[in-house]
């Protein structure tokens, strides 16, 4: 009976010595294998990356730089034409350690496209100014007023045609994540 208890304790100690733990709060820096854009990405889509630097926990190297990492797009929204820039949210789901994929949970990386406001104001205002100038030359004060309205309308059309501001993360971009739960490496 005592021999079985000693054997059980030894087995637990050996298992604990072999198993590494990635604690909550560990930082992982990865490089994306390919770019991700809010124009084409879908929520739930997976992406691939590699560790940009060694994963070291308590002075022990758990995984080498270059180890494969997988992640998921947890939110993707394409840009509107005149408002609402594109948005992306990414999280890591696993890292390969000793040839095995280890499930992990991490904080999110968020990307948002540029604001539409400045570009839209420039396009609409520029169209209005050009319309006022042309209208003023062609028809005086009344022509300037008509030209301003027509130019603003044309500027709005240009803004709508060219106004998408997608969120994008280019290939080879280094992103940092923090684990939100401990993961055991067996």
PyMOL commands that set and color helices and strands:
alter all, ss='L'
color gray80, all
select helices_A, chain A and resi 2-18+117-162
alter helices_A, ss='H'
color red, helices_A
select strands_A, chain A and resi 20-22+27-32+36-37+46-51+55-57+60-63+68-77+87-97+100-103+109-112+168-169+174-178+183-185
alter strands_A, ss='S'
color yellow, strands_A
deselect
rebuild
show_as cartoon
